[in-house]
């Protein structure tokens, strides 16, 4: 879906974020590339559009987006964070071959919440690792072609 600049500006204002060119471009990238990008992914993909962009600006913008609830940080096995524009409750599957990260819905409340009565849960993460459907199909085709 293509989001208009006006829609993005209003979305940012609705989260108490002053719209700037960099913030608008980063949010637009996140909305249109739901791939759980890293700071480097965002930086490399926006550098042609914003030649003055720095990684520090990307980090600062994402920190602000995290603080205001616009994105979630996804800390998988690697040392770098990925950013998820989907802020609804869902899980993540990371393919160990292609390294893509997929969202999947979670419809039931985790059992642990009942065990943590009187605790304040601020974040819930469910990560699953394995081989994605595309990589499994590619492997099957490669085996057939041998």
Secondary structure as GFF3:
##gff-version 3
##sequence-region A 1 146
A	DSSP	alpha_helix	5	14	.	.	.	ID=ss1
A	DSSP	alpha_helix	21	32	.	.	.	ID=ss2
A	DSSP	alpha_helix	39	46	.	.	.	ID=ss3
A	DSSP	alpha_helix	55	67	.	.	.	ID=ss4
A	DSSP	beta_strand	72	74	.	.	.	ID=ss5
A	DSSP	beta_strand	82	84	.	.	.	ID=ss6
A	DSSP	beta_strand	90	95	.	.	.	ID=ss7
A	DSSP	beta_strand	101	105	.	.	.	ID=ss8
A	DSSP	alpha_helix	112	115	.	.	.	ID=ss9
A	DSSP	beta_strand	127	130	.	.	.	ID=ss10
A	DSSP	alpha_helix	133	144	.	.	.	ID=ss11
###
